[in-house]
């Protein structure tokens, strides 16, 4: 079993597709930071519709095509590692939402060779 198996923390970062950090897409900068800090992994998910604190709806409907669809960056790791990047993430993110919740990791392993 890998060291990540057991009680861990799931971090979800809700941002917009157009959000930037130092000229680069914010989601790419977040994933790079998480990788640099050796977190277990990260996944970026694109939403098809959503709204946040501004209550402005973002959608992928063709007649209302938004260039700012909602994105969620998910990462699971130990509480200590997640807590260790929160201040840096807070400094990177203008508007958005970060949530944390306890999860139980059952399996975490690299892909098996073919």
C-alpha positions in Angstrom: 0.0 0.0 0.0 1.1 3.5 -0.7 1.6 6.1 2.0 -1.4 8.1 0.8 -3.9 5.4 1.6 -6.0 6.2 4.6 -7.6 9.4 6.0 -6.6 12.4 3.9 -7.9 15.8 2.7 -9.5 16.7 -0.6 -8.9 20.3 -1.7 -11.2 21.8 -4.4 -10.3 25.1 -5.9 -13.1 26.8 -7.9 -11.9 29.4 -10.4 -12.7 30.7 -13.9 -11.2 29.6 -17.2 -10.0 33.2 -17.9 -8.3 33.7 -14.5 -4.6 34.4 -14.8 -1.5 34.4 -12.6 1.6 36.2 -13.9 0.2 36.1 -17.4 -0.3 32.3 -17.5 -3.6 30.5 -17.0 -4.3 30.2 -13.3 -5.2 26.5 -13.4 -1.8 25.8 -15.0 0.0 27.8 -12.3 -1.9 26.0 -9.6 -1.1 22.6 -11.0 2.6 23.6 -11.3 2.7 24.8 -7.7 1.1 21.6 -6.4 3.6 19.5 -8.5 6.6 21.6 -7.2 5.4 21.0 -3.6 5.3 17.3 -4.3 1.5 16.8 -3.6 0.2 13.5 -4.7 -1.5 14.8 -7.9 -4.0 17.2 -9.3 -6.9 17.2 -11.7 -8.5 20.1 -13.5 -12.2 19.7 -14.4 -14.1 22.1 -16.7 -17.7 22.8 -15.8 -20.4 23.3 -18.4 -22.3 25.8 -16.3 -22.0 27.6 -13.0 -22.0 30.8 -11.1 -20.1 32.1 -8.1 -20.0 35.2 -5.8 -20.9 37.5 -8.7 -24.0 35.5 -9.5 -23.1 35.8 -13.2 -23.9 32.5 -15.0 -21.2 30.9 -17.2 -22.3 28.3 -19.7 -21.1 26.3 -22.7 -24.5 26.7 -24.5 -23.8 27.8 -28.1 -26.1 30.8 -28.0 -24.6 32.1 -24.8 -21.0 30.8 -25.3 -18.9 31.9 -22.3 -15.2 32.3 -22.6 -15.0 32.0 -18.8 -16.3 28.5 -18.0 -15.9 27.3 -14.4 -12.9 25.2 -13.5 -12.2 23.0 -10.5 -8.7 21.9 -9.5 -8.9 18.9 -7.2 -6.0 17.5 -5.1 -5.9 14.9 -2.4 -3.0 14.6 0.1 -2.2 14.8 3.8 -3.6 17.6 5.8 -0.1 18.9 6.5 0.8 19.1 2.8 -2.5 20.8 1.9 -2.2 23.3 4.7 1.4 24.0 3.6 0.3 25.4 0.2 -2.9 27.3 1.2 -1.1 30.7 1.8 0.5 30.5 -1.6 -2.7 29.6 -3.3 -4.5 32.4 -1.5 -1.9 34.8 -2.9 -2.4 33.5 -6.5 -6.2 33.4 -6.6 -8.1 36.7 -7.1 -11.7 35.5 -7.1 -12.6 31.9 -6.4 -13.3 29.4 -3.7 -11.2 26.8 -1.9 -12.8 24.0 0.1 -11.3 21.2 2.1 -12.9 18.0 3.2 -11.8 14.7 4.8 -11.7 11.7 2.5 -10.6 8.1 2.8 -8.1 7.0 0.1 -8.6 3.4 -0.8 -6.1 3.0 -3.7 -3.2 5.2 -4.8 -0.7 3.8 -7.2 1.0 4.5 -10.5 -0.4 3.0 -13.7 0.7 -0.6 -14.1 3.0 -1.4 -17.1 1.3 -2.9 -20.1 
